[in-house]
Amino acid sequence: MHQDLKPIRVFLEVARLQNFAAAAKSLDMTPASATRIIAKLEDEFGQQLLVRTTRQVSLTSTGALVAARYQPLIEAFDQVKLDLDREMQPYRGRLSINAPMAFGLRLMPGLIDSFKLAYPNIDLNIRLTDQLVDIFSEICDLAIRVSEPPADKSAIWRKLCEVPMRAVAAPSLFERFPRPQTPDDLNPKICLSYGDALESEIWRFQKDGLKRSVTTGTALHSNNGDLLYRVARNGQGIVVLPEFHVTAGIENGEIEAVLPDWDLPSLWLSLYYPPYEALPPLVATFTDFFEAYLTDKNGFEFED
């Protein structure tokens, strides 16, 4: 198979315009160069591809076959090159992002508004899921995660900041159960569990060097923080969630902090990438913008 695409491009342009001089002008070359290239191409194929007359140039049956086979290949090659060129531009292309459900619903609307204002030619595909995605098999350029420090070392994790955690419940819960004064007072039956696995959570409280662990019960287990928040808001139990998830509810009084003078381990807000040797330009653009956005907002800004 002929490996050099230039002769094929010249041949296709001559066939399209039916004129050597016009094709040469279109390709920014001399008519003599175009003639030599076609002659060499015909020699390599061992067949005449074009019929030359004083008035025009036309395809032979063999030339028509070659043109029909090569035209879609050249078009496909050019489209792939165009797509790759667009991906390598930091301000134009499509970016696929995965984010946690609650975090995405609260932060992403404002982030998207600001990002699209700054980069109107970058299209976004955003998928929300609380499950940690397989960054290798998902069609995903990067993921935003709120999680414990990662154990997966095969991918790239970029810690942006820490996310405080809070234990909360509705005030009405303590009309039926005693209000706990220490972690030892927590009743596991009303401690709701978050996670993908069907296992109880372990809440690790700390205060002035004291450490206490509480294993949650089995009354309700869910992998969705919004559901757990609503159940807790309705007075059905205590839940530990990221601070950004509960701040508005505490401020408006629908929930309250439980054991507010005891600390819980913070989670990480991280960006999670495939094992790139270097961040692709679009990914780097979003990463820099996201970090600047968080800094500019001095933390999180959410919409409910």
Contacts in CASP RR format, 6 or more apart in sequence:
PFRMAT RR
TARGET T0000
AUTHOR 0000-0000-0000
METHOD contacts of the structure
MODEL  1
MHQDLKPIRVFLEVARLQNFAAAAKSLDMTPASATRIIAKLEDEFGQQLL
VRTTRQVSLTSTGALVAARYQPLIEAFDQVKLDLDREMQPYRGRLSINAP
MAFGLRLMPGLIDSFKLAYPNIDLNIRLTDQLVDIFSEICDLAIRVSEPP
ADKSAIWRKLCEVPMRAVAAPSLFERFPRPQTPDDLNPKICLSYGDALES
EIWRFQKDGLKRSVTTGTALHSNNGDLLYRVARNGQGIVVLPEFHVTAGI
ENGEIEAVLPDWDLPSLWLSLYYPPYEALPPLVATFTDFFEAYLTDKNGF
EFED
2 8 0 8 1.000
2 41 0 8 1.000
2 44 0 8 1.000
2 45 0 8 1.000
5 74 0 8 1.000
5 77 0 8 1.000
6 37 0 8 1.000
7 37 0 8 1.000
7 38 0 8 1.000
7 40 0 8 1.000
7 41 0 8 1.000
8 41 0 8 1.000
8 70 0 8 1.000
8 74 0 8 1.000
9 27 0 8 1.000
9 74 0 8 1.000
10 23 0 8 1.000
10 27 0 8 1.000
10 29 0 8 1.000
10 34 0 8 1.000
10 37 0 8 1.000
10 38 0 8 1.000
10 41 0 8 1.000
11 37 0 8 1.000
11 38 0 8 1.000
11 41 0 8 1.000
11 49 0 8 1.000
11 50 0 8 1.000
11 66 0 8 1.000
11 67 0 8 1.000
11 70 0 8 1.000
12 67 0 8 1.000
12 70 0 8 1.000
12 71 0 8 1.000
12 74 0 8 1.000
13 23 0 8 1.000
13 26 0 8 1.000
13 27 0 8 1.000
14 20 0 8 1.000
14 23 0 8 1.000
14 34 0 8 1.000
14 38 0 8 1.000
14 50 0 8 1.000
14 57 0 8 1.000
15 50 0 8 1.000
15 57 0 8 1.000
15 59 0 8 1.000
15 63 0 8 1.000
15 67 0 8 1.000
16 23 0 8 1.000
17 23 0 8 1.000
17 26 0 8 1.000
18 56 0 8 1.000
18 57 0 8 1.000
18 58 0 8 1.000
19 56 0 8 1.000
19 57 0 8 1.000
20 31 0 8 1.000
20 34 0 8 1.000
20 35 0 8 1.000
20 38 0 8 1.000
20 52 0 8 1.000
20 57 0 8 1.000
21 31 0 8 1.000
23 34 0 8 1.000
24 30 0 8 1.000
24 31 0 8 1.000
24 33 0 8 1.000
24 34 0 8 1.000
27 34 0 8 1.000
38 49 0 8 1.000
38 50 0 8 1.000
41 49 0 8 1.000
42 48 0 8 1.000
42 49 0 8 1.000
42 50 0 8 1.000
45 62 0 8 1.000
45 66 0 8 1.000
47 60 0 8 1.000
47 62 0 8 1.000
47 63 0 8 1.000
48 60 0 8 1.000
48 62 0 8 1.000
48 63 0 8 1.000
49 59 0 8 1.000
49 60 0 8 1.000
49 62 0 8 1.000
49 63 0 8 1.000
49 66 0 8 1.000
50 57 0 8 1.000
50 58 0 8 1.000
50 59 0 8 1.000
50 60 0 8 1.000
50 63 0 8 1.000
51 57 0 8 1.000
51 58 0 8 1.000
51 59 0 8 1.000
51 60 0 8 1.000
59 67 0 8 1.000
86 92 0 8 1.000
86 93 0 8 1.000
87 93 0 8 1.000
87 280 0 8 1.000
87 281 0 8 1.000
87 282 0 8 1.000
88 280 0 8 1.000
88 281 0 8 1.000
89 281 0 8 1.000
89 282 0 8 1.000
90 281 0 8 1.000
90 282 0 8 1.000
90 284 0 8 1.000
90 285 0 8 1.000
91 119 0 8 1.000
91 121 0 8 1.000
91 122 0 8 1.000
91 285 0 8 1.000
92 121 0 8 1.000
92 122 0 8 1.000
93 121 0 8 1.000
93 122 0 8 1.000
93 123 0 8 1.000
93 282 0 8 1.000
94 122 0 8 1.000
94 123 0 8 1.000
94 124 0 8 1.000
94 125 0 8 1.000
94 282 0 8 1.000
95 122 0 8 1.000
95 123 0 8 1.000
95 124 0 8 1.000
95 125 0 8 1.000
95 141 0 8 1.000
95 142 0 8 1.000
95 282 0 8 1.000
95 283 0 8 1.000
95 286 0 8 1.000
96 125 0 8 1.000
96 126 0 8 1.000
96 127 0 8 1.000
96 139 0 8 1.000
96 140 0 8 1.000
96 141 0 8 1.000
97 124 0 8 1.000
97 125 0 8 1.000
97 126 0 8 1.000
97 127 0 8 1.000
97 140 0 8 1.000
97 141 0 8 1.000
97 142 0 8 1.000
97 143 0 8 1.000
97 144 0 8 1.000
97 286 0 8 1.000
98 126 0 8 1.000
98 127 0 8 1.000
98 128 0 8 1.000
98 129 0 8 1.000
98 133 0 8 1.000
98 138 0 8 1.000
98 140 0 8 1.000
98 142 0 8 1.000
98 143 0 8 1.000
98 144 0 8 1.000
99 107 0 8 1.000
99 108 0 8 1.000
99 126 0 8 1.000
99 127 0 8 1.000
99 128 0 8 1.000
99 143 0 8 1.000
99 144 0 8 1.000
100 128 0 8 1.000
100 129 0 8 1.000
100 130 0 8 1.000
100 144 0 8 1.000
100 145 0 8 1.000
100 146 0 8 1.000
101 128 0 8 1.000
101 129 0 8 1.000
101 130 0 8 1.000
101 224 0 8 1.000
101 225 0 8 1.000
101 226 0 8 1.000
102 130 0 8 1.000
102 224 0 8 1.000
102 225 0 8 1.000
102 226 0 8 1.000
102 229 0 8 1.000
102 242 0 8 1.000
102 245 0 8 1.000
103 144 0 8 1.000
103 146 0 8 1.000
103 242 0 8 1.000
103 244 0 8 1.000
104 126 0 8 1.000
104 128 0 8 1.000
104 144 0 8 1.000
105 128 0 8 1.000
105 226 0 8 1.000
105 303 0 8 1.000
106 244 0 8 1.000
106 245 0 8 1.000
106 300 0 8 1.000
106 302 0 8 1.000
106 303 0 8 1.000
106 304 0 8 1.000
107 244 0 8 1.000
107 300 0 8 1.000
107 301 0 8 1.000
107 302 0 8 1.000
108 126 0 8 1.000
108 128 0 8 1.000
109 303 0 8 1.000
110 301 0 8 1.000
110 303 0 8 1.000
111 290 0 8 1.000
111 293 0 8 1.000
112 124 0 8 1.000
112 126 0 8 1.000
114 289 0 8 1.000
114 293 0 8 1.000
115 122 0 8 1.000
115 124 0 8 1.000
115 286 0 8 1.000
115 289 0 8 1.000
115 293 0 8 1.000
116 122 0 8 1.000
116 124 0 8 1.000
118 289 0 8 1.000
119 285 0 8 1.000
119 289 0 8 1.000
122 282 0 8 1.000
122 285 0 8 1.000
122 286 0 8 1.000
127 140 0 8 1.000
130 196 0 8 1.000
130 223 0 8 1.000
130 224 0 8 1.000
130 225 0 8 1.000
131 196 0 8 1.000
131 223 0 8 1.000
132 145 0 8 1.000
132 147 0 8 1.000
132 196 0 8 1.000
133 140 0 8 1.000
133 143 0 8 1.000
135 143 0 8 1.000
135 155 0 8 1.000
135 272 0 8 1.000
135 273 0 8 1.000
135 274 0 8 1.000
136 155 0 8 1.000
136 274 0 8 1.000
140 274 0 8 1.000
141 273 0 8 1.000
141 274 0 8 1.000
141 280 0 8 1.000
141 282 0 8 1.000
141 283 0 8 1.000
142 271 0 8 1.000
142 272 0 8 1.000
142 273 0 8 1.000
142 283 0 8 1.000
142 286 0 8 1.000
142 287 0 8 1.000
143 271 0 8 1.000
143 272 0 8 1.000
143 273 0 8 1.000
144 269 0 8 1.000
144 270 0 8 1.000
144 271 0 8 1.000
144 272 0 8 1.000
144 290 0 8 1.000
145 157 0 8 1.000
145 268 0 8 1.000
145 269 0 8 1.000
145 270 0 8 1.000
145 271 0 8 1.000
145 272 0 8 1.000
146 163 0 8 1.000
146 242 0 8 1.000
146 267 0 8 1.000
146 268 0 8 1.000
146 269 0 8 1.000
146 270 0 8 1.000
147 267 0 8 1.000
147 268 0 8 1.000
147 270 0 8 1.000
148 265 0 8 1.000
148 267 0 8 1.000
148 268 0 8 1.000
149 268 0 8 1.000
150 157 0 8 1.000
150 268 0 8 1.000
150 270 0 8 1.000
150 272 0 8 1.000
154 275 0 8 1.000
155 272 0 8 1.000
155 273 0 8 1.000
155 274 0 8 1.000
155 275 0 8 1.000
156 272 0 8 1.000
156 273 0 8 1.000
156 274 0 8 1.000
156 275 0 8 1.000
156 276 0 8 1.000
157 268 0 8 1.000
157 270 0 8 1.000
157 271 0 8 1.000
157 272 0 8 1.000
157 273 0 8 1.000
158 270 0 8 1.000
158 271 0 8 1.000
158 272 0 8 1.000
158 273 0 8 1.000
158 287 0 8 1.000
159 268 0 8 1.000
159 269 0 8 1.000
159 270 0 8 1.000
160 268 0 8 1.000
160 269 0 8 1.000
160 270 0 8 1.000
160 271 0 8 1.000
160 290 0 8 1.000
160 291 0 8 1.000
160 294 0 8 1.000
161 268 0 8 1.000
161 269 0 8 1.000
161 294 0 8 1.000
161 299 0 8 1.000
162 266 0 8 1.000
162 267 0 8 1.000
162 268 0 8 1.000
162 269 0 8 1.000
163 242 0 8 1.000
163 243 0 8 1.000
163 244 0 8 1.000
163 266 0 8 1.000
163 267 0 8 1.000
163 268 0 8 1.000
163 269 0 8 1.000
164 242 0 8 1.000
164 243 0 8 1.000
164 264 0 8 1.000
164 266 0 8 1.000
165 240 0 8 1.000
165 241 0 8 1.000
165 242 0 8 1.000
165 243 0 8 1.000
165 264 0 8 1.000
165 265 0 8 1.000
165 266 0 8 1.000
165 267 0 8 1.000
166 240 0 8 1.000
166 241 0 8 1.000
166 242 0 8 1.000
166 243 0 8 1.000
166 246 0 8 1.000
166 250 0 8 1.000
166 257 0 8 1.000
166 260 0 8 1.000
166 264 0 8 1.000
167 203 0 8 1.000
167 238 0 8 1.000
167 239 0 8 1.000
167 240 0 8 1.000
167 257 0 8 1.000
167 258 0 8 1.000
167 259 0 8 1.000
167 262 0 8 1.000
167 264 0 8 1.000
168 229 0 8 1.000
168 232 0 8 1.000
168 238 0 8 1.000
168 239 0 8 1.000
168 240 0 8 1.000
168 241 0 8 1.000
168 246 0 8 1.000
168 250 0 8 1.000
168 255 0 8 1.000
168 256 0 8 1.000
168 257 0 8 1.000
168 258 0 8 1.000
169 190 0 8 1.000
169 232 0 8 1.000
169 235 0 8 1.000
169 237 0 8 1.000
169 238 0 8 1.000
169 239 0 8 1.000
169 255 0 8 1.000
169 256 0 8 1.000
169 258 0 8 1.000
170 232 0 8 1.000
170 233 0 8 1.000
170 234 0 8 1.000
170 235 0 8 1.000
170 237 0 8 1.000
170 254 0 8 1.000
170 255 0 8 1.000
170 256 0 8 1.000
171 253 0 8 1.000
171 255 0 8 1.000
171 256 0 8 1.000
172 235 0 8 1.000
173 190 0 8 1.000
173 232 0 8 1.000
173 235 0 8 1.000
173 236 0 8 1.000
173 237 0 8 1.000
173 238 0 8 1.000
177 187 0 8 1.000
177 190 0 8 1.000
178 185 0 8 1.000
180 186 0 8 1.000
180 187 0 8 1.000
180 258 0 8 1.000
180 259 0 8 1.000
181 259 0 8 1.000
182 212 0 8 1.000
182 259 0 8 1.000
182 262 0 8 1.000
183 203 0 8 1.000
183 205 0 8 1.000
183 212 0 8 1.000
183 213 0 8 1.000
183 214 0 8 1.000
183 259 0 8 1.000
183 262 0 8 1.000
184 212 0 8 1.000
186 203 0 8 1.000
186 214 0 8 1.000
186 238 0 8 1.000
188 200 0 8 1.000
188 214 0 8 1.000
188 215 0 8 1.000
188 216 0 8 1.000
188 217 0 8 1.000
189 217 0 8 1.000
189 219 0 8 1.000
190 219 0 8 1.000
190 236 0 8 1.000
190 237 0 8 1.000
190 238 0 8 1.000
191 201 0 8 1.000
191 203 0 8 1.000
191 214 0 8 1.000
191 216 0 8 1.000
191 217 0 8 1.000
191 237 0 8 1.000
191 238 0 8 1.000
191 239 0 8 1.000
192 216 0 8 1.000
192 217 0 8 1.000
192 219 0 8 1.000
192 220 0 8 1.000
192 221 0 8 1.000
192 222 0 8 1.000
192 228 0 8 1.000
192 231 0 8 1.000
192 232 0 8 1.000
192 236 0 8 1.000
192 237 0 8 1.000
192 238 0 8 1.000
192 239 0 8 1.000
193 199 0 8 1.000
193 200 0 8 1.000
193 201 0 8 1.000
193 216 0 8 1.000
193 217 0 8 1.000
193 218 0 8 1.000
193 220 0 8 1.000
193 221 0 8 1.000
193 222 0 8 1.000
194 201 0 8 1.000
194 221 0 8 1.000
194 222 0 8 1.000
194 223 0 8 1.000
194 225 0 8 1.000
194 228 0 8 1.000
194 239 0 8 1.000
194 240 0 8 1.000
194 241 0 8 1.000
195 201 0 8 1.000
195 221 0 8 1.000
195 222 0 8 1.000
195 223 0 8 1.000
196 223 0 8 1.000
198 221 0 8 1.000
200 215 0 8 1.000
200 216 0 8 1.000
200 217 0 8 1.000
200 218 0 8 1.000
200 221 0 8 1.000
201 215 0 8 1.000
201 216 0 8 1.000
201 240 0 8 1.000
202 213 0 8 1.000
202 214 0 8 1.000
202 215 0 8 1.000
202 216 0 8 1.000
203 213 0 8 1.000
203 214 0 8 1.000
203 215 0 8 1.000
203 216 0 8 1.000
203 240 0 8 1.000
203 264 0 8 1.000
204 211 0 8 1.000
204 212 0 8 1.000
204 213 0 8 1.000
204 264 0 8 1.000
204 265 0 8 1.000
205 211 0 8 1.000
205 212 0 8 1.000
205 213 0 8 1.000
205 214 0 8 1.000
205 259 0 8 1.000
205 262 0 8 1.000
205 263 0 8 1.000
205 264 0 8 1.000
206 212 0 8 1.000
206 262 0 8 1.000
206 263 0 8 1.000
206 264 0 8 1.000
206 265 0 8 1.000
207 261 0 8 1.000
207 262 0 8 1.000
207 263 0 8 1.000
212 262 0 8 1.000
219 236 0 8 1.000
219 237 0 8 1.000
220 228 0 8 1.000
220 231 0 8 1.000
220 236 0 8 1.000
220 237 0 8 1.000
222 228 0 8 1.000
225 239 0 8 1.000
225 241 0 8 1.000
225 245 0 8 1.000
228 239 0 8 1.000
228 241 0 8 1.000
229 239 0 8 1.000
229 241 0 8 1.000
229 245 0 8 1.000
229 246 0 8 1.000
229 255 0 8 1.000
231 237 0 8 1.000
231 239 0 8 1.000
232 238 0 8 1.000
232 239 0 8 1.000
232 255 0 8 1.000
233 249 0 8 1.000
233 254 0 8 1.000
233 255 0 8 1.000
238 258 0 8 1.000
240 264 0 8 1.000
242 267 0 8 1.000
244 300 0 8 1.000
244 302 0 8 1.000
246 255 0 8 1.000
246 257 0 8 1.000
248 302 0 8 1.000
248 304 0 8 1.000
249 255 0 8 1.000
250 256 0 8 1.000
250 257 0 8 1.000
269 294 0 8 1.000
271 287 0 8 1.000
271 290 0 8 1.000
273 279 0 8 1.000
273 283 0 8 1.000
276 283 0 8 1.000
279 287 0 8 1.000
294 300 0 8 1.000
END
